[in-house]
Amino acid sequence: MKFKERLVAYKKIQEDKKSGKWNYIPFVSLPRLSNIVPGIIKGVGYLLGASSGVGKSQLARFLFIEEPLAFLKKYPDSGLSVKIIFNALEETEDEILDILIARRMKTEYNIDISVMELNGNDTHYVPDHILTKIAECEDYFSELSKHLEIVDIGNTYGFYKHVREYARRNGKFYRHGVEVEIPENADWSKHNWNSYTPNNPNEIVIVISDHIWLYSANTSQGESKYQTLENFSAQYCRRIMNNKFGYATVNIQQFFVASEMQQFDNKGKTIVAKIEPSIESFGDIKILIRDHLVVFGLFSPARHNLEEYRGYDINKLDDNFRGLFILKNRKGKGENKFIPLFFDGAINKFEELPKPEDIIEINKFYQ
């Protein structure tokens, strides 16, 4: 047992915290969530599920791209650096950049502009003074590119190899304490290793797959899509990227179709508990949940024509309301928790809502 080594590690961690250093990234814009799920922690696998069109990709970008960058800006002396490898299986790099630009216009200049307007898919044109403001963001996005890499790799092994190559360039592999030299383009089957040490122990690497059902089945190995995703989750994500590399992985999954169907009681009213996110919502591949330490479910009551939900007036909030469910939480304070969120899809913004009985504050959102 490594009791003494762990004790030394605990003492160093506490000393670092006292000096203002961090070893994880909190969700700085969502304090209630951070009080339940601390944030982005090395070696942790996150699974985020929702029905089609509810905003799972937007939430993933908000939590795991924008929040880390907001943290670095707020705590420049944190001692941390961030690398995000985003496998965009559902959207193009241009589409993601459009969303980030629209978000930047709102946060930096309080300018409301949609992705549709930016691309000319609107009756209005973007005036020159806004184009000038966008041009002023060049330095911001140049800095962003240092932290964010967007790729489109449709098979699980190909994406794992891409992440593994990043690990090779930025760390060392060992076998029983002896370094294993692995050159570029090496045949990895000839280089056995069982541990890894990053060159920069203060770098948090976040690996995102959006969304995993869009990966192709590994038919060359005789695997169905289910088997391919199980292998990706258990072997590549949990066993290697989480446990060996110490990377945080984020997998986005669409809920099983049957979980989106409304069920009614004998009076014709929707049974809300039947349509809220649960472990069962992940359907036939809910087995992936066992490989992830934190599991989120996102819910939109407006999609089910609910007029009221948990005390909130959905007639007023409409499709701007989202319920965030913490379905599994092995790295925080409890699970089966619920966070009400205000969602502005045009600029990819999530904000925690006040309690419904706080009339003055909640009316600001209703209005």
Secondary structure, 3 states (H helix, E strand, C coil): CCHHHHHHHHHHHHHHHHCCCCCEEECCCCHHHHHHCCEEECCCEEEEEECCCCCHHHHHHHHHHHHHHHHHHHCCCCCCEEEEEEEECCCCHHHHHHHHHHHHHHHHHCCCCCHHHHCCCCCCCCCHHHHHHHHCCHHHHHHHHHHEEEECCCCHHHHHHHHHHHHHHCEEEEECCEEECCCCCCCHHHCCCCEEEECCCCEEEEEEEECHHHCCCCHHHCCCHHHHHHHHHHHHHHHHHHCCCCCEEEEEEECCHHHHCCCECCCCCECHHHHCCCHHHHHHHHHHHHHCCEEEEEECHHHHCCCEECCEEHHHHHHHEEEEEEEEECCCCCCCEEEEEEEECCCCEEEECCCCCCHHHHHHHHC
